[in-house]
Amino acid sequence: MIHENIEGLIGNTPLVKLNKLSELTGATILGKCEFMNPTSSVKDRIAMNMINEALASG
């Protein structure tokens, strides 16, 4: 997939089923792969929102 800018990469991280934990608990347990964000951080989405709000408010 080709994105026009880095913003399209932020927050679109996949979920992975954690099989062992799912078996142990009897529930489907998913892990979100936040390390796949551009800077490998959960803070990417927060930073993007802060920048967008600052730009919108002038």
C-alpha positions in Angstrom: 0.0 0.0 0.0 1.3 3.4 -0.9 0.4 6.5 1.2 0.7 10.1 0.1 2.1 11.1 3.5 3.0 9.7 6.9 -0.3 10.6 8.4 -2.0 7.7 6.6 0.3 5.2 8.4 -0.5 6.4 11.9 -3.0 4.3 13.9 -3.7 1.7 11.2 -1.9 -1.0 13.1 -3.1 -4.6 12.9 -4.5 -6.8 15.7 -3.0 -10.2 16.3 -4.7 -13.0 18.2 -2.7 -14.2 21.2 -3.4 -17.9 21.0 -2.0 -19.0 24.4 -3.8 -16.3 26.4 -7.0 -17.0 24.4 -6.7 -20.7 25.3 -6.0 -20.0 29.0 -8.8 -17.6 29.4 -11.4 -19.1 27.2 -11.8 -15.7 25.5 -10.4 -14.2 22.3 -7.4 -12.0 23.4 -6.0 -9.6 20.8 -2.8 -7.6 20.8 -2.5 -4.3 18.9 0.8 -4.0 17.1 1.5 -0.3 18.0 5.2 -0.9 17.1 4.1 -0.7 13.5 3.4 3.0 13.8 5.9 5.2 12.0 7.9 5.9 15.2 7.1 2.6 16.8 5.0 4.4 19.5 1.5 4.6 20.7 2.1 8.3 21.0 2.0 8.8 17.2 -1.8 9.1 17.2 -1.8 11.6 20.1 0.9 13.7 18.5 -0.9 13.8 15.2 -4.1 14.9 16.9 -2.3 17.6 18.8 -0.7 19.0 15.7 -4.0 18.9 13.7 -5.9 20.7 16.5 -3.2 23.3 16.7 -3.3 23.9 13.0 -7.1 24.1 13.0 -7.2 26.6 15.9 -4.5 28.8 14.2 
